[in-house]
Amino acid sequence: MKIFVVLIALLSSVSAFAEDWVLLSANTKNTIEYYGLKNSVVIRTNKNGDQIVSWTEKEVDKNSNQITLQKLYVKTSDCLQKLGKGVIVNMDGDFRYDYDFAFGLGTVGGVRAEMLCGIYNDRLAAAKGKSL
């Protein structure tokens, strides 16, 4: 849990090193790693009008020596439910694939969605604290 909190703090903090990448998760064989770009978290709406939270990721495939830049987004309603779909789009926003996730399972995609939702929930709580 301590690592999870540290990663959330790193990804949501303002830093002079805006292009630093933070390791998010890896597959069990450590052949594919996923990194999040600090300060890239955005809350907006998608083309369907759903409120989403997204960030920029890089996928490093050690077998093929390829790096893929992409964005992961999760509907904010899925964050609140702690389960739903993670959606991967290319840097232009075009759909690549999606996957199911549930918090606490420890899957590669689930960990990434859970960390992204953690940042969203922190921002939501901070905004509520500023209300009257």
DSSP file (Angstrom, degrees, kcal/mol; ACC not computed):
  #  RESIDUE AA STRUCTURE BP1 BP2  ACC     N-H-->O    O-->H-N    N-H-->O    O-->H-N    TCO  KAPPA ALPHA  PHI   PSI    X-CA   Y-CA   Z-CA
    1    1 A M     >        0   0    0      0, 0.0     4,-2.1     0, 0.0     5,-0.2   0.000 360.0 360.0 360.0 -35.8    0.0    0.0    0.0
    2    2 A K  H  >  +     0   0    0      1,-0.2     4,-2.1     2,-0.2     5,-0.1   0.900 360.0  48.9 -62.4 -41.5    2.9    2.4    0.8
    3    3 A I  H  > S+     0   0    0      1,-0.2     4,-2.7     2,-0.2    -1,-0.2   0.895 108.5  54.6 -64.0 -40.7    4.3    1.9   -2.8
    4    4 A F  H  > S+     0   0    0      1,-0.2     4,-2.1     2,-0.2    -2,-0.2   0.913 109.6  46.6 -59.1 -45.5    0.8    2.6   -4.2
    5    5 A V  H  X S+     0   0    0     -4,-2.1     4,-2.4     2,-0.2    -1,-0.2   0.891 111.9  51.0 -65.7 -40.6    0.6    5.9   -2.3
    6    6 A V  H  X S+     0   0    0     -4,-2.1     4,-2.5     2,-0.2    -2,-0.2   0.917 110.1  49.3 -63.8 -43.4    4.1    6.9   -3.4
    7    7 A L  H  X S+     0   0    0     -4,-2.7     4,-2.5     2,-0.2    -2,-0.2   0.898 110.4  50.7 -63.9 -40.0    3.3    6.2   -7.0
    8    8 A I  H  X S+     0   0    0     -4,-2.1     4,-1.9     1,-0.2    -1,-0.2   0.934 111.4  48.4 -61.8 -45.3    0.1    8.3   -6.8
    9    9 A A  H  X S+     0   0    0     -4,-2.4     4,-1.2     1,-0.2    -2,-0.2   0.908 112.4  48.8 -61.7 -42.2    2.0   11.2   -5.3
   10   10 A L  H  < S+     0   0    0     -4,-2.5     3,-0.2     1,-0.2    -1,-0.2   0.908 113.2  46.2 -64.6 -42.2    4.7   11.0   -8.0
   11   11 A L  H  < S+     0   0    0     -4,-2.5    28,-1.7     1,-0.2    30,-0.4   0.785 118.9  39.9 -74.0 -26.7    2.2   10.9  -10.8
   12   12 A S  H  < S+     0   0    0     -4,-1.9    -1,-0.2    -5,-0.2    -2,-0.2   0.527  94.1 100.5-101.2  -5.6    0.1   13.7   -9.5
   13   13 A S  S  < S-     0   0    0     -4,-1.2     2,-0.5    -3,-0.2    26,-0.2  -0.452  75.4-117.2 -81.7 152.9    2.8   16.0   -8.2
   14   14 A V        +     0   0    0     -2,-0.1     2,-0.3    24,-0.1    -2,-0.1  -0.778  45.6 171.0 -87.2 129.4    4.1   19.1  -10.1
   15   15 A S        -     0   0    0     -2,-0.5     3,-0.3     1,-0.1    -5,-0.0  -0.970  48.3-129.3-141.8 151.8    7.7   18.6  -10.9
   16   16 A A  S    S+     0   0    0     -2,-0.3     2,-0.9     1,-0.2     3,-0.2   0.683 106.6  68.9 -70.3 -17.4   10.5   20.2  -13.0
   17   17 A F    >   +     0   0    0      1,-0.2     3,-2.0     2,-0.1    -1,-0.2  -0.488  61.5 159.0 -99.2  62.0   11.1   16.7  -14.4
   18   18 A A  T 3   +     0   0    0     -2,-0.9    -1,-0.2     1,-0.3    -2,-0.1   0.652  68.5  56.6 -64.3 -16.7    7.8   16.6  -16.4
   19   19 A E  T 3  S+     0   0    0     -3,-0.2    -1,-0.3    18,-0.1     2,-0.2   0.284  76.9 123.8-100.3  12.8    9.1   13.9  -18.7
   20   20 A D    <   -     0   0    0     -3,-2.0    18,-2.3    17,-0.1     2,-0.4  -0.507  51.9-144.2 -72.6 139.6   10.0   11.4  -16.0
   21   21 A W  E     -A   37   0A   0     16,-0.2     2,-0.5    -2,-0.2    16,-0.2  -0.852   6.6-153.9-106.0 140.7    8.4    8.0  -16.4
   22   22 A V  E     -A   36   0A   0     14,-2.6    14,-2.8    -2,-0.4     2,-0.2  -0.962  24.0-116.2-116.9 128.2    7.3    5.9  -13.4
   23   23 A L  E     +A   35   0A   0     -2,-0.5    12,-0.3    12,-0.2     3,-0.1  -0.455  35.3 174.7 -63.4 126.6    7.1    2.1  -13.6
   24   24 A L  E     -     0   0A   0     10,-3.4     2,-0.3     1,-0.4    11,-0.2   0.843  55.3 -35.3 -99.9 -49.5    3.4    1.1  -13.1
   25   25 A S  E     -A   34   0A   0      9,-1.3     9,-3.0    86,-0.0    -1,-0.4  -0.977  47.0-151.1-166.9 169.2    3.4   -2.7  -13.7
   26   26 A A  E     -A   33   0A   0     -2,-0.3     7,-0.2     7,-0.2     2,-0.0  -0.972  31.1 -98.6-147.0 158.0    4.9   -5.5  -15.6
   27   27 A N    >   -     0   0    0      5,-2.1     3,-1.8    -2,-0.3     5,-0.0  -0.269  47.6 -97.0 -72.5 170.3    3.8   -8.9  -16.8
   28   28 A T  T 3  S+     0   0    0      1,-0.3    -1,-0.1     2,-0.1    -2,-0.0   0.762 126.0  48.2 -64.0 -25.7    4.8  -12.0  -14.8
   29   29 A K  T 3  S-     0   0    0      3,-0.1    -1,-0.3     0, 0.0    -2,-0.0   0.439 106.2-127.8 -91.5  -0.3    7.7  -12.7  -17.0
   30   30 A N  S <  S+     0   0    0     -3,-1.8    -2,-0.1     2,-0.2     3,-0.1   0.804  75.9 121.1  55.6  32.6    8.9   -9.1  -16.9
   31   31 A T  S    S+     0   0    0      1,-0.2    31,-3.1    31,-0.1    32,-0.6   0.660  71.5  41.9 -95.1 -19.3    9.0   -9.0  -20.7
   32   32 A I  E    S- B   0  61A   0     29,-0.2    -5,-2.1    30,-0.1     2,-0.3  -0.995  70.2-174.4-129.5 127.7    6.5   -6.1  -21.0
   33   33 A E  E     -AB  26  60A   0     27,-2.2    27,-2.9    -2,-0.4     2,-0.4  -0.918  12.1-149.2-121.2 148.0    6.6   -3.1  -18.7
   34   34 A Y  E     -AB  25  59A   0     -9,-3.0   -10,-3.4    -2,-0.3    -9,-1.3  -0.967  14.4-172.9-118.8 131.1    4.2   -0.2  -18.4
   35   35 A Y  E     -AB  23  58A   0     23,-2.3    23,-2.0    -2,-0.4     2,-0.4  -0.932  13.4-142.6-122.7 145.2    5.3    3.3  -17.4
   36   36 A G  E     -AB  22  57A   0    -14,-2.8   -14,-2.6    -2,-0.4     2,-0.6  -0.871  18.8-124.9-106.6 142.6    3.2    6.4  -16.6
   37   37 A L  E >   -A   21   0A   0     19,-2.5     3,-1.4    -2,-0.4    19,-0.3  -0.753  31.6-117.2 -86.9 122.5    4.3    9.9  -17.6
   38   38 A K  T 3  S+     0   0    0    -18,-2.3   -27,-0.2    -2,-0.6   -26,-0.1  -0.218  94.7  13.7 -55.4 145.9    4.3   12.2  -14.6
   39   39 A N  T 3  S+     0   0    0    -28,-1.7    -1,-0.2   -29,-0.2   -27,-0.1   0.686  93.6 111.4  62.8  22.0    1.9   15.1  -14.8
   40   40 A S    <   +     0   0    0     -3,-1.4     2,-0.3   -29,-0.3    -2,-0.1   0.369  37.4 123.2-104.8   4.8   -0.1   13.6  -17.7
   41   41 A V        +     0   0    0    -30,-0.4     2,-0.4    14,-0.1    14,-0.2  -0.509  37.1 178.3 -72.2 129.3   -3.3   12.9  -15.8
   42   42 A V  E     -C   54   0A   0     12,-2.4    12,-2.7    -2,-0.3     2,-0.5  -0.992  22.5-153.5-133.9 138.4   -6.3   14.6  -17.4
   43   43 A I  E     +C   53   0A   0     -2,-0.4     2,-0.2    10,-0.2    10,-0.2  -0.968  44.0 121.7-110.5 124.0  -10.0   14.6  -16.5
   44   44 A R  E     -C   52   0A   0      8,-2.0     8,-3.5    -2,-0.5     2,-0.4  -0.814  58.5 -83.0-157.6-168.6  -12.2   15.2  -19.5
   45   45 A T  E     -C   51   0A   0      6,-0.3     6,-0.2    -2,-0.2     2,-0.1  -0.897  33.1-137.8-113.8 148.2  -15.0   13.7  -21.6
   46   46 A N    >   -     0   0    0      4,-2.2     3,-1.8    -2,-0.4    -1,-0.0  -0.278  42.1 -85.2 -89.6-176.1  -14.7   11.1  -24.4
   47   47 A K  T 3  S+     0   0    0      1,-0.3    -1,-0.1     2,-0.1    -2,-0.0   0.734 129.2  57.5 -65.1 -22.2  -16.6   11.2  -27.7
   48   48 A N  T 3  S-     0   0    0      2,-0.1    -1,-0.3     1,-0.0     3,-0.1   0.503 119.5-109.8 -83.7  -4.2  -19.5    9.3  -26.1
   49   49 A G  S <  S+     0   0    0     -3,-1.8     2,-0.3     1,-0.3    -2,-0.1   0.541  71.3 142.2  87.8   7.3  -19.8   12.1  -23.5
   50   50 A D        -     0   0    0      1,-0.1    -4,-2.2    26,-0.0     2,-0.4  -0.625  56.3-118.1 -81.2 138.4  -18.6   10.0  -20.6
   51   51 A Q  E     +C   45   0A   0     -2,-0.3    25,-2.3    -6,-0.2    26,-0.5  -0.633  44.5 178.8 -73.8 132.6  -16.4   11.7  -18.0
   52   52 A I  E     -CD  44  75A   0     -8,-3.5    -8,-2.0    -2,-0.4     2,-0.4  -0.884  29.1-142.9-131.9 161.0  -13.0   10.0  -18.0
   53   53 A V  E     +CD  43  74A   0     21,-2.3    21,-2.1    -2,-0.3     2,-0.3  -0.993  31.9 172.5-121.3 135.6   -9.6   10.2  -16.4
   54   54 A S  E     -CD  42  73A   0    -12,-2.7   -12,-2.4    -2,-0.4     2,-0.3  -0.906  16.3-175.8-139.5 164.4   -6.6    9.4  -18.5
   55   55 A W  E     - D   0  72A   0     17,-1.7    17,-2.0    -2,-0.3     2,-0.4  -0.963  33.7-100.1-151.6 166.4   -2.8    9.5  -18.6
   56   56 A T  E     - D   0  71A   0    -19,-0.3   -19,-2.5    -2,-0.3     2,-0.3  -0.759  41.3-177.5 -92.4 134.9    0.0    8.9  -21.0
   57   57 A E  E     -BD  36  70A   0     13,-3.3    13,-2.4    -2,-0.4     2,-0.4  -0.865  19.5-148.1-124.7 158.8    1.8    5.5  -20.8
   58   58 A K  E     -BD  35  69A   0    -23,-2.0   -23,-2.3    -2,-0.3     2,-0.6  -0.999  10.6-152.0-125.4 138.3    4.6    3.8  -22.6
   59   59 A E  E     -BD  34  68A   0      9,-2.8     9,-2.4    -2,-0.4     2,-0.7  -0.935   9.4-160.2-107.1 120.4    4.7    0.1  -23.1
   60   60 A V  E     -BD  33  67A   0    -27,-2.9   -27,-2.2    -2,-0.6     2,-0.8  -0.904   3.1-165.7-107.3 113.7    8.1   -1.4  -23.3
   61   61 A D  E  >> -BD  32  66A   0      5,-2.9     5,-1.4    -2,-0.7     4,-1.1  -0.867   1.8-170.9 -99.6 106.6    8.3   -4.8  -24.9
   62   62 A K  T  45S+     0   0    0    -31,-3.1    -1,-0.2    -2,-0.8   -30,-0.1   0.779  81.4  57.8 -71.0 -27.2   11.8   -6.2  -24.1
   63   63 A N  T  45S+     0   0    0    -32,-0.6    -1,-0.2     1,-0.2   -31,-0.1   0.924 120.1  26.7 -68.6 -44.1   11.4   -9.2  -26.5
   64   64 A S  T  45S-     0   0    0      2,-0.1    -2,-0.2    -3,-0.0    -1,-0.2   0.464 101.6-127.8 -97.8  -2.1   10.9   -7.1  -29.6
   65   65 A N  T  <5 +     0   0    0     -4,-1.1     2,-0.4     1,-0.2    -3,-0.2   0.886  61.5 141.9  55.2  41.4   12.8   -4.0  -28.2
   66   66 A Q  E   < -D   61   0A   0     -5,-1.4    -5,-2.9     2,-0.0     2,-0.5  -0.888  40.4-158.4-115.3 145.6    9.8   -1.8  -29.1
   67   67 A I  E     -D   60   0A   0     -2,-0.4     2,-0.5    -7,-0.2    -7,-0.2  -0.990   9.4-165.9-120.0 127.9    8.3    1.1  -27.1
   68   68 A T  E     -D   59   0A   0     -9,-2.4    -9,-2.8    -2,-0.5     2,-0.4  -0.964   8.8-149.8-116.6 124.5    4.7    2.1  -27.7
   69   69 A L  E     +D   58   0A   0     -2,-0.5    22,-0.4   -11,-0.2     2,-0.3  -0.764  34.9 146.0 -88.5 138.3    3.3    5.4  -26.6
   70   70 A Q  E     -D   57   0A   0    -13,-2.4   -13,-3.3    -2,-0.4     2,-0.4  -0.941  42.0-115.5-158.3 172.8   -0.4    5.3  -25.7
   71   71 A K  E     -DE  56  89A   0     18,-2.8    18,-2.5    -2,-0.3     2,-0.5  -0.973  17.4-154.9-121.8 140.0   -3.1    6.7  -23.4
   72   72 A L  E     -DE  55  88A   0    -17,-2.0   -17,-1.7    -2,-0.4     2,-0.4  -0.935  17.1-178.7-107.1 133.5   -5.1    4.7  -20.8
   73   73 A Y  E     -DE  54  87A   0     14,-2.5    14,-2.8    -2,-0.5     2,-0.4  -0.983  11.8-171.1-133.2 153.7   -8.5    6.0  -19.8
   74   74 A V  E     -DE  53  86A   0    -21,-2.1   -21,-2.3    -2,-0.4    12,-0.1  -0.996  33.7-110.2-134.4 136.5  -11.1    4.8  -17.4
   75   75 A K  E >>  -D   52   0A   0     10,-0.5     4,-1.6    -2,-0.4     3,-0.6  -0.463  26.2-130.0 -63.3 139.2  -14.6    6.2  -17.0
   76   76 A T  H 3> S+     0   0    0    -25,-2.3     4,-1.9     1,-0.3    -1,-0.1   0.815 108.8  59.5 -64.3 -28.6  -14.8    8.1  -13.7
   77   77 A S  H 3> S+     0   0    0    -26,-0.5     4,-1.5     1,-0.2    -1,-0.3   0.862 103.5  51.6 -66.4 -34.3  -18.0    6.1  -12.8
   78   78 A D  H <>>S+     0   0    0     -3,-0.6     5,-1.3     2,-0.2     4,-1.3   0.866 105.6  55.9 -67.8 -36.1  -15.9    2.9  -13.1
   79   79 A C  H  <5S+     0   0    0     -4,-1.6     3,-0.4     1,-0.2    -2,-0.2   0.930 108.2  47.4 -59.2 -44.4  -13.4    4.4  -10.7
   80   80 A L  H  <5S+     0   0    0     -4,-1.9    -1,-0.2     1,-0.2    -2,-0.2   0.827 114.4  46.4 -68.2 -31.1  -16.1    5.0   -8.2
   81   81 A Q  H  <5S-     0   0    0     -4,-1.5    -1,-0.2     2,-0.2    -2,-0.2   0.614 104.5-132.3 -83.9 -13.4  -17.4    1.4   -8.7
   82   82 A K  T  <5S+     0   0    0     -4,-1.3    21,-2.5    -3,-0.4     2,-0.3   0.715  79.3  66.3  65.7  23.7  -13.9    0.0   -8.5
   83   83 A L  E   < + F   0 102A   0     -5,-1.3     2,-0.3    19,-0.2    19,-0.2  -0.952  57.6  89.0-163.6 154.6  -14.4   -2.1  -11.6
   84   84 A G  E     - F   0 101A   0     17,-2.3    17,-2.5    -2,-0.3     2,-0.4  -0.970  69.3 -29.7 159.1-141.4  -15.0   -1.6  -15.2
   85   85 A K  E     - F   0 100A   0     -2,-0.3   -10,-0.5    15,-0.2     2,-0.5  -0.944  34.4-152.1-120.0 134.4  -13.1   -1.2  -18.5
   86   86 A G  E     -EF  74  99A   0     13,-2.8    13,-2.2    -2,-0.4     2,-0.5  -0.883  21.4-155.3 -94.2 135.4   -9.6    0.2  -19.1
   87   87 A V  E     -EF  73  98A   0    -14,-2.8   -14,-2.5    -2,-0.5     2,-0.5  -0.957   4.9-157.0-119.7 128.5   -9.4    1.7  -22.6
   88   88 A I  E     +EF  72  97A   0      9,-3.1     8,-2.7    -2,-0.5     9,-1.4  -0.900  17.0 173.3-105.3 127.2   -6.2    2.0  -24.5
   89   89 A V  E     -EF  71  95A   0    -18,-2.5   -18,-2.8    -2,-0.5     6,-0.2  -0.908  32.1-110.1-126.3 157.5   -6.0    4.6  -27.3
   90   90 A N    >   -     0   0    0      4,-2.6     3,-2.0    -2,-0.3   -20,-0.2  -0.182  48.2 -87.5 -75.8-179.4   -3.1    5.7  -29.5
   91   91 A M  T 3  S+     0   0    0    -22,-0.4   -21,-0.1     1,-0.3    -1,-0.1   0.698 130.4  55.9 -67.9 -17.8   -1.7    9.2  -29.0
   92   92 A D  T 3  S-     0   0    0      2,-0.1    -1,-0.3     0, 0.0   -22,-0.0   0.500 121.7-107.3 -86.8  -5.5   -4.2   10.6  -31.5
   93   93 A G    <   +     0   0    0     -3,-2.0     2,-0.3     1,-0.3    -2,-0.1   0.539  69.6 146.7  92.6   7.5   -7.0    9.2  -29.4
   94   94 A D        -     0   0    0      1,-0.1    -4,-2.6     2,-0.0    -1,-0.3  -0.629  55.8-102.6 -82.0 136.0   -7.9    6.3  -31.8
   95   95 A F  E     +F   89   0A   0     -2,-0.3    -6,-0.2    -6,-0.2    -1,-0.1  -0.265  43.8 165.9 -58.5 133.8   -9.2    3.1  -30.1
   96   96 A R  E     -     0   0A   0     -8,-2.7     2,-0.3     1,-0.4    -7,-0.2   0.718  60.6 -45.0-109.9 -56.8   -6.7    0.2  -29.8
   97   97 A Y  E     -F   88   0A   0     -9,-1.4    -9,-3.1     2,-0.0    -1,-0.4  -0.974  45.6-141.4-166.5 167.4   -8.2   -2.2  -27.3
   98   98 A D  E     -F   87   0A   0     -2,-0.3     2,-0.3   -11,-0.2   -11,-0.2  -0.905  12.0-166.1-134.5 167.9  -10.0   -2.4  -23.9
   99   99 A Y  E     -F   86   0A   0    -13,-2.2   -13,-2.8    -2,-0.3     2,-0.2  -0.986  24.1-109.9-151.1 154.9   -9.9   -4.7  -21.0
  100  100 A D  E     -F   85   0A   0     -2,-0.3     2,-0.3   -15,-0.2   -15,-0.2  -0.613  37.3-179.4 -84.7 147.2  -11.9   -5.5  -17.9
  101  101 A F  E     -F   84   0A   0    -17,-2.5   -17,-2.3    -2,-0.2     2,-0.3  -0.982  17.5-172.0-143.2 157.2  -10.5   -4.7  -14.5
  102  102 A A  E >   -F   83   0A   0     -2,-0.3     3,-1.2   -19,-0.2     5,-0.3  -0.974  36.9-104.9-143.5 138.4  -11.5   -4.9  -10.8
  103  103 A F  T 3  S+     0   0    0    -21,-2.5     8,-0.1    -2,-0.3     7,-0.0  -0.283  99.3  24.4 -60.9 145.6   -9.6   -3.4   -7.9
  104  104 A G  T 3  S+     0   0    0      6,-0.1    -1,-0.2     3,-0.1     7,-0.0   0.370  86.7 104.4  87.4  -3.9   -7.5   -5.7   -5.8
  105  105 A L  S <  S-     0   0    0     -3,-1.2    -2,-0.1     2,-0.1    -1,-0.1   0.750  76.5-135.3 -82.9 -22.8   -6.9   -8.5   -8.3
  106  106 A G        +     0   0    0     -4,-0.3    -3,-0.1     1,-0.2     2,-0.1   0.621  48.5 150.7  80.5  12.5   -3.3   -7.5   -9.0
  107  107 A T     >  -     0   0    0     -5,-0.3     4,-2.8     1,-0.1     5,-0.3  -0.388  58.5-112.4 -73.7 158.7   -3.5   -7.9  -12.8
  108  108 A V  H  > S+     0   0    0      1,-0.2     4,-1.6     2,-0.2     5,-0.1   0.948 118.3  38.4 -56.7 -52.3   -1.3   -5.8  -15.0
  109  109 A G  H  > S+     0   0    0      1,-0.2     4,-2.5     2,-0.2    -1,-0.2   0.871 114.7  55.0 -68.1 -36.5   -4.2   -3.8  -16.4
  110  110 A G  H  > S+     0   0    0      2,-0.2     4,-2.7     1,-0.2    -2,-0.2   0.891 106.2  50.6 -64.6 -40.4   -6.0   -3.7  -13.1
  111  111 A V  H  X S+     0   0    0     -4,-2.8     4,-2.3     2,-0.2    -1,-0.2   0.918 111.5  48.7 -63.9 -43.0   -3.1   -2.2  -11.2
  112  112 A R  H  X S+     0   0    0     -4,-1.6     4,-2.2    -5,-0.3    -2,-0.2   0.929 114.3  45.1 -62.9 -45.4   -2.7    0.5  -13.9
  113  113 A A  H  X S+     0   0    0     -4,-2.5     4,-2.7     1,-0.2     5,-0.2   0.897 112.0  52.6 -65.3 -40.1   -6.5    1.4  -13.7
  114  114 A E  H  X S+     0   0    0     -4,-2.7     4,-1.9     2,-0.2    -1,-0.2   0.899 110.6  46.6 -64.3 -40.5   -6.5    1.3   -9.9
  115  115 A M  H  X S+     0   0    0     -4,-2.3     4,-1.7     2,-0.2    -1,-0.2   0.915 113.1  49.1 -68.6 -41.8   -3.5    3.7   -9.7
  116  116 A L  H  X S+     0   0    0     -4,-2.2     4,-1.9     1,-0.2    -2,-0.2   0.921 112.7  47.7 -61.8 -44.1   -5.2    6.1  -12.3
  117  117 A C  H  X S+     0   0    0     -4,-2.7     4,-3.1     1,-0.2    -1,-0.2   0.833 105.5  59.9 -66.6 -32.4   -8.4    5.9  -10.3
  118  118 A G  H  X S+     0   0    0     -4,-1.9     4,-2.1     2,-0.2    -1,-0.2   0.901 106.0  47.3 -61.5 -41.1   -6.6    6.6   -7.1
  119  119 A I  H  X S+     0   0    0     -4,-1.7     4,-2.3     2,-0.2    -2,-0.2   0.923 112.6  49.7 -65.6 -44.0   -5.3    9.9   -8.5
  120  120 A Y  H  X S+     0   0    0     -4,-1.9     4,-2.6     1,-0.2    -2,-0.2   0.939 110.8  49.2 -59.1 -47.6   -8.8   10.7   -9.7
  121  121 A N  H  X S+     0   0    0     -4,-3.1     4,-2.5     1,-0.2    -1,-0.2   0.872 109.7  52.0 -62.6 -37.3  -10.3    9.9   -6.3
  122  122 A D  H  X S+     0   0    0     -4,-2.1     4,-2.3     2,-0.2    -1,-0.2   0.915 111.6  46.4 -63.4 -42.9   -7.7   12.1   -4.6
  123  123 A R  H  X S+     0   0    0     -4,-2.3     4,-2.2     2,-0.2    -2,-0.2   0.894 112.1  51.0 -66.7 -39.2   -8.5   15.0   -6.8
  124  124 A L  H  X S+     0   0    0     -4,-2.6     4,-2.2     2,-0.2    -2,-0.2   0.919 111.4  47.6 -63.4 -44.3  -12.2   14.5   -6.3
  125  125 A A  H  X S+     0   0    0     -4,-2.5     4,-1.9     1,-0.2    -2,-0.2   0.896 111.4  50.9 -64.4 -40.8  -11.7   14.5   -2.5
  126  126 A A  H  X S+     0   0    0     -4,-2.3     4,-0.7     1,-0.2    -1,-0.2   0.898 110.4  49.2 -64.9 -39.6   -9.6   17.6   -2.6
  127  127 A A  H >< S+     0   0    0     -4,-2.2     3,-0.8     1,-0.2     4,-0.4   0.895 109.8  51.2 -66.8 -39.8  -12.2   19.4   -4.7
  128  128 A K  H >< S+     0   0    0     -4,-2.2     3,-1.2     1,-0.2    -1,-0.2   0.854 104.0  59.3 -64.6 -34.0  -15.0   18.4   -2.2
  129  129 A G  H 3< S+     0   0    0     -4,-1.9    -1,-0.2     1,-0.3    -2,-0.2   0.726 101.1  55.2 -66.9 -20.6  -12.9   19.7    0.6
  130  130 A K  T << S+     0   0    0     -3,-0.8    -1,-0.3    -4,-0.7    -2,-0.2   0.533  90.2  98.6 -88.8  -7.0  -12.9   23.2   -1.0
  131  131 A S    <         0   0    0     -3,-1.2    -3,-0.0    -4,-0.4     0, 0.0  -0.308 360.0 360.0 -76.8 163.9  -16.6   23.3   -1.1
  132  132 A L              0   0    0     -2,-0.0    -1,-0.1     0, 0.0    -3,-0.1   0.445 360.0 360.0 -81.6 360.0  -18.8   25.2    1.4
